[in-house]
Amino acid sequence: METSEALLMTVGRVIYPGTEVLLWHNPHETFDRYLGKGTRFRLVLVESGTGIVAFGGRPHVLTAPALVCLSENDEPQLSQSRDLEAQAFYFHPSVINKDFDFCNVREQDQPNYWNDQMWVRPFFVREDRWTGVAKLGPAAFARLSRLFSAVSRELSLQRDGFWPCRSRSFFLEILFLLERLYTLADVAETELLATDTSLTDVEPVLLYLHNNYSQKLCLDGVARAFNTNRTTLTKQFHQSTGMPVMTYLNRLRMNLAALMLRDTSLSVNEIVERVGLTNPTHFGRTFRKVTGYTPSEYRRQYCWLLQ
């Protein structure tokens, strides 16, 4: 694929030589702080591992699989990671609508463009319910992986005269799935960190929790894993995240359980085990307290497989 990393576009070769498609695939995304700054939105598919990346003034704990939506103004800073692998698309909003630029795509009073604007809102809207990060269930991840490969293949092979249109169509399908994730973001928490303060002291603990939530964990055990005591750990963790260690872990587990209820047909008992719990009755009470629904009610309301 003929591309210019400086320009972040795909250029036609034999078919439509010189044609510029303002969409570029990066197969090895590293959250470069300045790549695409001021010129591209960035959609990152986190495929494996964990990491902590800051953007929009907030730190985000990433646990694969996940999607990360960055605006042209974001300067992501990856502070820690463990086996993190990701790929990304960099694109100009004119890929969605030829009349769009980074200014008018944000304008509210454009009834003729409202539908098209919905495709790009996840990249620059930041609210309590939407922070730019979407956690993915196995079905959504599998589908997005196939679509990422399809777009990359069309941009690379340019096998016939339809390659610009076909690559764009697959990319719009990705954005269609993203819009659904954005719309559903208010049914479960997507942001687990409750503070803007530095996470430096507890970043390893956060990655530990995200890597081991499926195991039986207790506060003393987590403290021993980091050669400290529960009092010191509790104080540092609360100062950095705004909540106790076990509260964070519980919220993480409920968030992941909600994701599996939305995105799979696994039984509730299996989901309970997958998130590191053993008592379905206690899980049900806790889940209802967090979401306002029983697990069965939540699945009926939000599982796209049933709809």
C-alpha positions, 0 to 999 in steps of 0.5 A: 500500500502506498501511503505517506505516514506524514500525510496519513492517507492512501494513494492510488497506484495502478487503478486511479493512480494518484487518487488520495483517500484520506484514510490510513491504516496503521497495523502497529498502533503505539499511541504516538502522541503527535501522529495525526495531531490536528489532521486526523481522527484516530480509531484504535482497536486494542487487540490484546494486553492492557495499558494505561493511556491518558487523553482528554485530561483523564487516564483510561485503563485499557483492557483488550478488546476495546475501541479507543476514539481520539479526536484530532486534538487529542495527544494520547500518552501511554504510560504503562502497558503489558503485552499491548497490541493494537491497530488503528485507522486515521481518517479525515471527516471528509471520508464520511461526508465530502463537505465535512471538516473539523469545524463544521462536523461539530456544528449543531444546527445542520439538519441536512448533515445530522445523520452523518454527524452521528458517525463521528460524534464518538471521536470528540464528544466527552461526557460522564457516560462516554469517555472515548473508550468502548469495551468490546464483547467477543462477538463485537470484537470478532466482527470489528476485527474482520471489518478492520481486515477488510478495509486494510485489504481494500486499501492495500490491494486496490484490486479493481475500480471499486477499491475507494468506494468499497474500503469506505463502505467497510469503514462506514460499517465499522462506524455503524457498530461504533455508533451502537456502542456509543448509544449504549454507553449509558447502560453501563459504566465505561470509565472506571477512574473517578479522578484526574490526579496522577495514577503513577503510584497505582498504575501497576495495581490497576493493570494487575486487577485488569489482568486478574479480575477472573481470579479470587482476589482479596485486599491482603493478597493484592497488597502482598503481590506488591510487597506492601500492606493493606493500609498503605495500598488502600490509602494510595489507591483511594487517593489516585482513583477515588475509591477503595481497591475492592470497590474498583474491582467490583465495579470492573467485574460488574462492567464486564458482566454487563458487557457479556450479557449484552454481547453473548448468550453465555449463561449467567452462571458462566458469566459469574465464574468468568468475572471471578465470582462464585455466588450467583445470588450475591452477583444478582443483588450486586448487579441490580444495585449497580445497573438497576436491572437483574441480569435477566432483565438487563439481557432482555433489554440490551442484548443485540443477539436477542434483538 
